[in-house]
Amino acid sequence: MKKLATSLLVAQLLAGTLMPSYTVAAQAKTDSCAPELIAMTEAQNNNLAASMQRVGIDIFKELSAKKPEVNCFISPASIGICLQLVLAGANGQTKADMCKAMHLSEKELRADGMKNLMHDLKTDDAKVTLEIANAVFADKRLTLKDSFVLSARENFDSEMATEDFHSPSALAHINSWVDKKTHGHITSLTSKLPAASDAVLLNAVYFFGKWTKPFDVQRTEEGDFHRADSTSKKLPMMHSSGKFQYLENELFQAVELPYGGGRYQALIFLPKPAVKLAQLRSNISSENWTQWLQSFSTKSGALQLPRYKMEFGSSLKQVLAQLGFGNMFSGAADFSGMNTPPPALYVADVIHKTTLSVDEEGTVATAVTGAIFAARAMRREEPPFQMIVDRPFIFAIQDTATNLPLFLGAVYDPDAADKPE
């Protein structure tokens, strides 16, 4: 299939520069003499994944509500990892506010928490590729603290790059990094950095999954997709039938489509004909999301899903401020864990970009997130269902091992994707 990417503001690691990774987590998993460490690591991972899920859902709801009936597609995983990297440099009230907004207790935080979670997200499934990378680009005039550099490298596997932010080469290097880490699907992060930029903290997530049960290309045929404004467009509609993990209630029909061995899965939520997508979106919460995922059951049926692609990009500054992260964007920000003032740093912006491609073979989704710093069970068999995804719907990619949604979006106006090669 032709690969397509999603990306957020900044990028990831340059190839070949990763520090040795996941040592603590690996030891925790294999050392039979350390059951307490294993339990503590698992609890930390659960807390971080739950935090990223909740913040991601909140961001998705806010962004989607600001521009109703417009495509919105984000990566809670990428945003969450990038914010954790920012948190690693925060102190004082900024750190306290960020922890509160993330629904995390400062006492529960462990320095290697994100390292362990990223280890748990790794997979050896031959049909799934999940790549996570982080990077810190800092101006040559900025002296980063050794403790922050060590944490970024060892706990985030982050590359550390020194640049002259007064030279065009800095942006060129950032954009080149984005291009590489999104496998060429995002060739440029931005055309211009804010004038006072001193550092850029980046995360990128690349996902490529082949369906456990691919759609038959021969069954794909053109059909109408009905937009929210009552207009319609022609899209190639893929067809599949058999047994699915399925859920239906008064709001929606939903189906799970697993990738590879089944750990990762796509989730499609189709509002009932009398329900607007905005109404379904308003009912999404961390609690409901968890409950819905536990309520799927096996059922026979037929599914029609468009072959489509989409792109999304947005600044997250305003939404994050509304969700309790305002301090880090202000003159009162305290990032003394990152550098010793002067200069005092604050976050000038957080940028997120994504793309998604769904076809008969599987899905490609990649995300890049960047923070720019400036100085300053089974039931009795029921009749088969029919689910025709021919109107706006919710699409997500879920990791069942950590319960973390890697990607989450509202699809209002999909574009036809090319046939798989």
C-alpha positions in Angstrom: 0.0 0.0 0.0 1.1 3.6 -0.5 2.3 4.8 2.9 1.0 8.0 4.4 2.0 9.8 7.5 0.6 11.9 10.3 2.8 14.4 12.0 3.0 16.8 14.8 5.1 19.9 15.2 8.5 18.5 15.6 10.3 15.4 14.7 12.2 12.5 16.0 15.6 10.9 16.3 18.3 10.8 13.6 19.1 7.3 12.5 22.0 5.7 14.2 22.2 8.1 17.1 19.9 6.3 19.6 21.3 5.7 23.1 21.0 2.1 24.4 17.4 1.8 25.3 14.9 0.1 27.5 17.4 -1.5 29.8 15.5 -0.9 33.0 12.2 -2.1 31.6 13.8 -5.2 30.1 15.4 -6.1 33.4 12.1 -5.5 35.2 10.4 -7.9 32.8 13.0 -10.7 33.1 14.4 -10.5 36.6 12.4 -13.1 38.6 14.0 -11.7 41.7 12.4 -8.3 41.3 8.6 -8.8 41.5 8.1 -5.5 43.3 10.0 -3.7 40.5 7.8 -5.4 37.9 4.6 -4.4 39.7 5.9 -0.9 40.2 6.8 -0.6 36.5 3.4 -1.9 35.4 1.6 0.5 37.7 3.7 3.4 36.3 3.0 2.4 32.7 -0.8 2.1 33.5 -0.8 5.6 35.0 1.1 7.1 32.1 -1.1 5.4 29.5 -4.2 6.4 31.3 -3.0 10.0 31.5 -2.1 10.1 27.8 -5.5 8.6 26.9 -7.4 11.1 29.0 -5.5 14.2 27.8 -5.6 12.9 24.2 -9.4 12.5 24.3 -9.8 16.0 25.9 -7.6 17.5 23.1 -9.5 15.7 20.4 -12.9 16.9 21.7 -11.8 20.5 22.1 -10.1 20.7 18.6 -13.0 18.9 16.9 -15.6 21.1 18.6 -13.7 24.3 17.5 -14.1 23.4 13.9 -17.3 21.3 13.6 -17.8 19.1 10.6 -14.1 19.3 9.7 -11.7 16.4 9.8 -9.7 16.1 13.0 -7.1 13.4 13.6 -4.5 13.4 16.4 -2.1 11.1 18.1 -2.6 11.0 21.9 0.5 8.9 22.1 2.7 11.5 20.3 1.2 14.4 22.2 1.6 12.6 25.5 5.2 11.6 24.9 6.2 15.2 23.8 4.5 16.7 26.9 6.4 14.3 29.1 9.7 15.4 27.5 8.7 19.0 28.2 7.8 18.0 31.8 11.3 16.6 32.2 12.6 20.2 32.1 9.9 21.8 34.3 10.2 22.8 37.9 8.1 24.6 40.5 4.6 25.7 39.6 5.0 24.8 36.0 5.7 21.2 36.9 2.9 21.2 39.4 0.4 22.6 36.9 1.5 20.2 34.1 1.2 17.2 36.4 -2.3 18.3 37.5 -3.4 18.8 33.8 -2.0 15.4 33.0 -3.9 13.8 36.0 -0.6 12.6 37.4 0.8 12.9 40.9 4.3 14.2 41.2 5.0 11.6 43.9 4.1 8.8 41.4 6.5 10.0 38.7 9.6 8.0 38.0 12.4 9.2 35.9 12.3 6.0 33.8 8.5 5.9 33.4 8.3 6.9 29.8 11.3 4.7 28.9 9.4 1.7 30.3 6.1 2.6 28.6 7.9 3.0 25.2 9.4 -0.4 25.8 5.9 -1.9 26.4 4.7 -0.3 23.2 7.3 -2.2 21.1 6.1 -5.2 19.1 7.6 -8.1 17.3 4.6 -8.6 15.1 5.8 -9.1 11.5 2.7 -7.3 10.1 3.0 -4.2 12.3 5.6 -1.5 12.4 5.5 1.0 15.3 8.4 3.5 15.5 8.7 6.1 18.2 11.4 8.7 18.2 12.3 11.9 20.1 14.8 14.7 19.6 15.9 17.9 21.2 17.3 20.7 19.0 18.8 23.5 21.1 20.5 26.7 20.1 24.2 26.8 20.5 23.9 29.8 22.9 21.7 27.7 25.2 23.4 25.6 27.9 21.2 22.6 28.8 21.6 21.1 32.2 23.5 17.8 32.3 20.6 16.2 34.2 18.1 17.1 31.5 20.4 15.9 28.7 20.9 12.6 30.6 17.1 12.2 31.1 16.3 13.0 27.5 18.8 10.5 26.2 18.3 7.6 28.6 14.6 7.9 29.4 13.3 9.1 26.0 16.0 7.8 23.7 16.3 11.3 22.4 18.9 12.7 20.1 20.5 15.9 21.2 21.4 18.3 18.5 23.0 21.7 18.8 22.0 24.3 16.1 22.4 28.0 15.3 18.7 29.1 15.4 19.7 32.4 13.8 20.7 30.4 10.7 18.3 28.8 8.1 20.3 25.6 8.6 18.5 24.9 11.9 15.1 24.7 10.3 16.5 22.8 7.4 17.9 20.2 9.8 14.6 19.9 11.7 12.6 19.5 8.5 15.1 16.9 7.2 14.6 15.0 10.4 10.8 15.1 10.0 11.2 13.9 6.5 13.2 10.9 7.6 11.2 9.9 10.6 7.9 10.0 8.7 9.4 7.9 5.9 9.0 10.8 3.5 5.3 11.4 4.1 5.9 14.7 5.8 8.7 16.6 4.1 8.5 19.8 6.1 7.5 20.6 9.6 7.1 24.3 9.2 8.3 27.0 6.9 9.3 29.4 9.7 10.2 29.1 13.3 9.1 31.9 15.8 11.7 34.7 15.9 12.8 34.0 19.5 13.1 30.2 19.2 15.9 28.7 21.3 14.9 25.0 21.4 12.5 22.5 19.8 11.5 19.3 21.5 10.2 16.7 19.2 8.3 13.4 19.0 7.3 11.3 16.1 5.2 8.2 15.9 5.0 6.0 12.7 2.5 3.2 12.5 2.1 0.7 9.6 -0.3 -2.2 10.2 -1.5 -4.9 7.8 -5.1 -6.2 8.5 -5.3 -9.6 10.1 -8.0 -10.2 7.5 -7.3 -8.0 4.5 -10.2 -6.7 2.4 -10.6 -8.3 -1.0 -9.6 -5.7 -3.6 -11.9 -7.4 -6.1 -14.9 -6.6 -3.9 -14.1 -2.9 -3.7 -16.6 -0.7 -5.7 -17.5 2.9 -5.9 -20.2 4.2 -3.5 -21.5 7.4 -2.1 -20.1 9.0 1.1 -22.6 11.4 2.6 -21.0 14.5 4.2 -22.5 16.3 7.2 -23.6 19.2 4.9 -25.9 16.8 3.0 -23.6 16.7 -0.1 -22.1 13.5 -1.2 -18.9 12.3 -2.9 -17.9 9.1 -4.6 -15.4 6.9 -2.8 -14.1 3.4 -3.3 -16.0 1.3 -0.7 -14.2 -1.8 0.6 -16.3 -4.9 1.6 -15.8 -7.6 4.2 -18.0 -10.1 5.9 -17.7 -12.8 8.6 -17.2 -12.6 12.3 -16.2 -9.3 13.9 -15.8 -7.8 17.4 -18.9 -5.6 17.3 -20.8 -3.2 19.6 -24.1 -1.4 19.0 -26.1 0.9 21.3 -28.5 3.8 20.9 -25.6 6.1 19.7 -23.5 4.0 17.3 -22.4 0.9 15.6 -18.8 0.0 16.2 -16.4 -2.6 14.9 -12.8 -3.7 15.7 -10.5 -4.5 12.9 -7.3 -6.1 14.2 -3.8 -5.7 12.6 -1.4 -8.7 12.4 -1.5 -10.8 15.6 -4.3 -8.7 17.1 -2.5 -6.5 19.7 -3.2 -3.3 17.7 -6.6 -2.7 16.2 -8.6 -0.1 14.3 -11.8 1.1 15.9 -14.6 2.5 13.7 -17.6 4.2 15.5 -20.4 5.0 13.1 -23.2 7.2 14.6 -26.7 5.9 14.1 -28.6 7.7 11.2 -30.4 10.0 13.6 -27.3 10.8 15.6 -24.8 13.6 14.6 -21.1 12.9 14.9 -20.9 15.9 17.3 -23.3 14.2 19.6 -21.2 11.0 19.6 -18.1 13.1 20.1 -19.6 14.7 23.2 -20.2 11.3 24.8 -16.5 10.3 24.4 -14.7 10.3 27.7 -11.9 8.3 29.2 -14.5 6.4 31.3 -16.9 5.7 28.4 -14.0 4.8 26.1 -12.8 2.1 28.5 -16.3 0.8 29.0 -17.0 0.6 25.3 -13.8 -1.3 24.6 -14.8 -3.8 27.3 -18.3 -4.3 25.7 -17.4 -5.6 22.2 -18.5 -9.2 21.5 -18.2 -11.6 18.6 -21.0 -11.2 15.9 -21.4 -12.1 12.3 -22.0 -9.3 9.9 -21.0 -7.3 6.8 -18.9 -4.2 6.7 -18.4 -1.5 4.1 -15.6 1.0 4.8 -14.2 3.6 2.4 -10.7 3.4 1.2 -9.5 6.9 2.2 -6.7 9.2 3.3 -6.6 12.4 5.3 -4.3 15.0 6.8 -4.5 17.2 9.8 -2.4 19.9 11.4 -2.9 22.4 14.2 -1.3 24.4 17.0 -2.2 23.0 20.3 -1.3 26.1 22.3 -4.8 27.4 22.9 -6.4 24.0 23.6 -3.6 23.0 26.0 -3.9 26.3 27.9 -7.7 25.6 28.3 -6.9 22.2 29.7 -4.6 23.5 32.4 -1.2 23.8 30.7 -1.3 27.7 30.6 1.6 28.3 32.9 4.2 26.7 30.5 3.2 29.2 27.8 3.5 32.3 30.1 6.3 34.5 31.4 6.0 32.7 34.7 7.1 29.4 33.2 9.8 27.6 35.2 12.0 25.4 33.0 15.0 25.6 35.3 15.2 21.8 35.1 16.2 22.3 31.4 18.6 25.2 31.7 19.8 27.7 34.3 18.5 31.2 33.5 19.4 33.4 31.8 17.7 33.0 29.5 14.5 31.9 31.1 12.5 29.6 28.8 8.8 29.3 28.1 6.9 27.2 25.5 6.0 29.4 22.5 3.9 26.8 20.8 3.1 23.1 20.4 2.4 22.0 16.9 0.7 18.8 15.8 0.4 17.3 12.3 -1.0 14.0 11.2 -1.9 11.9 8.1 -3.8 8.7 7.7 -4.2 6.2 4.9 -6.6 3.2 5.0 -6.9 0.7 2.2 -7.5 -3.1 1.6 -4.1 -4.1 3.0 -4.1 -2.1 6.1 -3.3 1.3 7.6 -0.4 3.8 7.7 -0.5 6.6 10.3 2.4 8.7 11.5 2.5 11.6 13.9 5.1 14.3 14.8 4.6 16.5 17.9 6.9 19.4 18.7 7.2 22.0 21.5 9.0 25.2 20.5 10.7 26.9 23.4 11.5 30.6 23.4 13.6 32.6 25.7 11.7 33.5 28.1 -17.0 -12.4 26.6 -19.3 -14.1 24.1 -23.2 -13.9 23.6 -25.8 -16.1 21.9 -25.5 -15.6 18.2 -27.7 -12.8 16.9 -28.8 -12.0 13.3 -25.9 -10.6 11.2 -25.3 -6.9 11.4 -24.8 -4.6 8.4 -22.5 -1.6 8.9 -22.1 0.8 6.0 -19.6 3.5 6.8 -21.0 6.0 4.3 -21.3 9.1 6.6 -19.0 10.9 9.1 -17.4 8.5 11.6 -14.8 8.1 14.4 -11.6 6.2 13.5 -9.0 5.2 16.1 -5.9 2.9 16.3 -5.8 1.3 19.8 -3.0 -0.6 21.6 -4.8 -3.3 23.5 -1.8 -4.1 25.7 -1.6 -0.6 27.3 -5.1 0.6 26.4 -3.5 3.7 24.8 -5.2 5.1 21.7 -2.2 5.7 19.4 -4.4 7.8 17.0 -8.0 9.2 17.3 -10.0 11.2 14.8 -13.3 12.4 13.3 -13.6 11.7 9.6 -16.1 14.1 8.0 -14.7 14.4 4.4 -12.3 11.6 3.5 -10.3 11.7 0.2 -10.1 8.6 -2.0 -6.9 6.6 -1.4 -5.0 5.0 -4.2 -5.3 1.3 -4.7 -2.6 -0.8 -2.9 0.3 -1.6 -5.0 
